[in-house]
């Protein structure tokens, strides 16, 4: 089956809708890693010190990722870099990020 194509908001919505059983450890790690990379890029773009993200339970991971993306966009992180990170995450989770 080909990957399901999703937009940024669609990716967040799908993650929010996942049942507990869909949150395998590899998926949790992938979302946390992507969010941390976004936070690191945001800190660098804002000339702020790096910070470690909290490790919330699975119900909050989609929101954590959405906030990390919003913060990166607000800090003027290169949109292409954000898209690459989200595209890589989407592929790891079995989705394909829709064209912008």
N, C-alpha and C positions, 0 to 999 in steps of 0.2 A: 504494500500500500504506500503510495507517495505521501510525503509529509504534508500536513495541513498548513496552508498559507495563512499567516496572521499578520496583523499590523502591530505596532508597539502597544497601543491600548488593548488590542485583541489578545496579545500575549499575556499581558497582566490579567485580563479577565479570565482567560483559560486557566492560568495558575491559581487564581482565586477560587475557581470552581472545582479544582482537583480534589477528590476525596483523599482522606488520610492515606489510603493504600497506594495512591499514585506517587506519594512523596518518598521514593526510595532514597537511600543515603547518597547515591551518586547525583541525583537530581538536586537534593538539598545543597550539596557541595558546589554544584555548578552555579546555582542561583546566588549563593553566598559569595563565591569567587568573583562572579561578574559584578555584583553590587560593590564588593570591596575594590575592584579595579576602577569602577566609576567614582567611588569616593576618593580614591587616590588621585585620579585625574582631576577631580574637582579641587582637592586641596592644592595640587600643584598649580592649577590655573588661577587660584585665588590667593596664592602665596601664603597659604595657611599650613600649619603642621598636619602631618598625616594623622589619621585617627582609625582606630579599629572599630569595625561595626559590631553591634551586639549580635548574638546568635539566637534570634527568636524561634519560636516553634513554627511549624509549617503553615498555620493559618495566616501568619504575618509576613511570610516571605515575598509574596507578590507585591504587597504594599511597600516593603523595604526596598525592593528593586525599583518600583515606580518612583519613590522619593529620591533614590540615588540618581535615576535618570533625570528627573526634574531639576535636582540640584546641579547636576553636570551641565545641563542646558543653560541654567541661570548663570553659571560661572563661565559661560562661553567656551566650554570644552568643544573641540572640533566635532561637529555633528557626524561627520563621516566615521570618526573613531567610535562614537557612541553606537552608531549603526552597526559597525563591524562587531563590536562586543555583543550587542543584542542578537545579531545574526548568528554568531557562533553559539550563543546560549540556546537560541531557538533550535538550531541543528542538533545540539546535544540532547534537547528535550523531545525531539521528533517533530518539530515544526519547521516551517520555512518562513522567514520574515518577508512580508510583502514589499514590493518596490515602493519607494517613497513617493 
